[in-house]
Amino acid sequence: MTRIPIELRTEALEQLLVERGLVDPKVMDAYIKMYEKDVGPLNGARVVAKAWTDPEYKARLLDDGTAAVAELGFKGPQGEHLVVVENTDEVHNVVVCTLCSCYPWPLLGLPPSWYKDPAYRARVVREPRTVLAEMGLEVPADRRIEVWDSSSEARFFVLPRRPEGTEDHTEEQLVALVARDTMVGVAEVRA
């Protein structure tokens, strides 16, 4: 059996839904635009860069994450009850949702498949250092690992450590360094 490329299958499905009046193309385009422009890891990277360059903002972010990210215009469904935890030289934070896949969508976009995987959800709680190593992050033995379980009552977001050698970087330069996985705690920011 010949497999039809995903792009063609997606286009055919969209066309069928539009023809049957089940989907309005304008509404679909608005959702696509929202996920391309308004929701996603770039938003989270902006929050991180702002916290790295503005100590007062960082204090507000760690005190009340929901309100602090709203200052930058990031809010909405899956973004409520945001708790920000900071990586330091003493502690490394990693986020999981053991029940389903609670995730701060306005800051990180849609959760990656590994985040929703039952193996990740179960193992990162029991053996976080091993799971992080398997994902390419070696956390030094003298750094404690804290695992935070996201839920609808509290969605966790990691404020990663600022890499050395970036003291003269602008906020925009810092944004470019921050990736989604660093804000979940399964990677570190590299200069």
C-alpha positions as CSV (number, residue, x, y, z in Angstrom):
1,M,0.0,0.0,0.0
2,T,1.3,3.4,-1.0
3,R,1.3,6.0,1.8
4,I,0.0,9.4,1.0
5,P,2.2,12.2,2.3
6,I,0.8,13.9,5.5
7,E,0.5,17.3,3.8
8,L,-1.8,15.9,1.1
9,R,-3.9,14.0,3.6
10,T,-4.2,17.1,5.8
11,E,-5.2,19.2,2.8
12,A,-7.8,16.6,1.7
13,L,-9.3,16.4,5.2
14,E,-9.5,20.2,5.4
15,Q,-11.2,20.5,2.0
16,L,-13.7,17.8,3.0
17,L,-14.5,19.5,6.3
18,V,-15.0,22.9,4.6
19,E,-17.1,21.4,1.8
20,R,-19.4,19.8,4.3
21,G,-19.7,23.1,6.2
22,L,-18.2,21.6,9.4
23,V,-15.2,24.1,9.5
24,D,-15.0,27.7,8.5
25,P,-11.7,28.4,6.8
26,K,-11.5,31.9,8.4
27,V,-11.9,30.4,11.9
28,M,-9.2,27.7,11.0
29,D,-6.9,30.4,9.7
30,A,-7.4,32.4,12.9
31,Y,-6.4,29.4,15.1
32,I,-3.4,28.6,12.9
33,K,-2.3,32.3,13.2
34,M,-2.8,32.2,17.0
35,Y,-0.6,29.2,17.4
36,E,2.0,30.6,15.0
37,K,2.1,34.1,16.4
38,D,0.5,34.3,19.8
39,V,1.1,31.0,21.5
40,G,4.4,29.1,21.8
41,P,7.9,28.9,23.1
42,L,8.9,32.3,21.8
43,N,6.5,33.8,24.4
44,G,8.2,31.8,27.2
45,A,11.6,32.8,25.9
46,R,10.6,36.5,26.1
47,V,9.5,35.9,29.8
48,V,12.8,34.3,30.6
49,A,14.9,37.0,28.9
50,K,12.9,39.7,30.7
51,A,13.5,38.0,34.0
52,W,17.2,37.7,33.3
53,T,17.5,41.4,32.5
54,D,15.0,43.0,35.0
55,P,15.5,41.9,38.6
56,E,12.2,43.6,39.7
57,Y,10.3,41.6,37.0
58,K,12.0,38.4,38.0
59,A,10.9,38.9,41.6
60,R,7.3,39.5,40.4
61,L,7.5,36.4,38.2
62,L,8.7,34.2,41.0
63,D,6.1,35.6,43.4
64,D,3.0,35.5,41.0
65,G,3.8,33.9,37.6
66,T,0.3,34.4,36.2
67,A,0.2,38.1,36.9
68,A,3.8,38.7,35.7
69,V,3.4,36.9,32.4
70,A,0.1,38.8,31.9
71,E,2.2,42.0,32.1
72,L,3.8,40.9,28.9
73,G,0.4,40.1,27.3
74,F,0.6,36.3,27.8
75,K,-2.5,34.8,29.2
76,G,-5.5,32.6,28.4
77,P,-6.6,29.0,28.6
78,Q,-3.9,26.7,30.0
79,G,-2.0,29.7,31.2
80,E,-3.9,30.2,34.5
81,H,-2.3,29.4,37.9
82,L,1.2,29.6,36.6
83,V,4.0,28.8,39.2
84,V,7.5,29.7,38.2
85,V,10.4,27.8,39.7
86,E,14.0,28.9,39.2
87,N,17.0,26.8,38.3
88,T,20.1,27.7,40.4
89,D,23.5,26.2,41.1
90,E,22.0,24.3,43.9
91,V,18.7,23.0,42.4
92,H,17.5,21.9,39.0
93,N,13.8,21.9,38.3
94,V,11.9,19.7,35.9
95,V,8.2,19.6,35.1
96,V,5.8,16.8,34.5
97,C,2.1,16.2,34.5
98,T,1.6,12.7,35.9
99,L,-2.2,12.7,35.3
100,C,-2.4,13.9,31.7
101,S,-0.5,16.7,30.1
102,C,-1.2,20.0,31.9
103,Y,1.1,22.5,30.2
104,P,1.3,26.3,30.0
105,W,0.3,26.6,26.4
106,P,0.4,30.5,26.1
107,L,4.1,30.3,27.0
108,L,5.3,27.0,25.5
109,G,2.7,26.1,22.8
110,L,1.4,22.6,22.5
111,P,3.1,20.0,24.6
112,P,5.6,17.8,22.8
113,S,4.8,14.1,22.4
114,W,7.4,13.0,24.9
115,Y,5.8,15.2,27.6
116,K,2.5,13.3,27.1
117,D,4.2,9.9,27.0
118,P,3.3,7.6,29.9
119,A,6.9,6.5,30.3
120,Y,8.2,10.0,30.8
121,R,5.3,10.9,33.1
122,A,6.0,7.9,35.3
123,R,9.8,7.7,35.2
124,V,10.8,11.3,35.6
125,V,9.1,11.3,39.1
126,R,11.0,8.1,40.2
127,E,14.3,8.6,38.5
128,P,14.6,12.1,37.2
129,R,18.4,12.2,37.0
130,T,18.4,9.1,34.8
131,V,15.6,10.4,32.5
132,L,17.3,13.7,32.1
133,A,20.6,12.0,31.2
134,E,18.7,9.9,28.6
135,M,17.4,13.2,27.2
136,G,20.9,14.6,27.0
137,L,21.1,16.6,30.2
138,E,23.7,15.6,32.8
139,V,22.8,17.3,36.0
140,P,25.8,17.4,38.4
141,A,25.6,15.1,41.4
142,D,25.8,18.0,43.8
143,R,22.8,19.7,42.3
144,R,19.4,18.6,43.8
145,I,16.6,17.8,41.3
146,E,13.1,19.0,42.1
147,V,10.2,17.4,40.1
148,W,7.1,19.6,39.8
149,D,3.8,17.9,38.9
150,S,1.6,20.3,36.8
151,S,-2.1,20.1,37.1
152,S,-5.1,22.3,36.4
153,E,-4.5,24.0,39.8
154,A,-0.9,24.8,39.1
155,R,1.0,24.8,35.8
156,F,4.7,24.9,36.3
157,F,7.3,26.9,34.3
158,V,11.0,26.7,34.7
159,L,13.1,29.8,34.8
160,P,16.4,28.4,33.5
161,R,19.8,29.5,34.6
162,R,21.3,32.3,32.5
163,P,24.4,31.1,30.8
164,E,27.7,32.6,31.6
165,G,29.1,34.9,29.0
166,T,25.8,36.5,28.2
167,E,26.1,39.5,30.6
168,D,26.4,42.0,27.6
169,H,23.5,40.4,25.6
170,T,20.4,42.4,24.9
171,E,17.0,41.0,25.8
172,E,16.4,40.0,22.2
173,Q,19.7,38.2,21.9
174,L,18.8,36.3,25.1
175,V,15.4,35.4,23.7
176,A,17.1,33.6,20.8
177,L,19.0,31.4,23.2
178,V,16.0,30.0,25.1
179,A,14.3,26.9,23.8
180,R,11.1,25.2,25.0
181,D,12.9,22.3,26.6
182,T,14.8,24.6,28.9
183,M,11.5,26.0,30.3
184,V,10.3,22.4,31.1
185,G,13.7,21.6,32.7
186,V,14.9,18.8,30.4
187,A,17.7,21.0,28.9
188,E,19.8,23.9,29.9
189,V,20.4,27.2,28.0
190,R,23.7,27.3,26.2
191,A,25.4,30.6,25.1
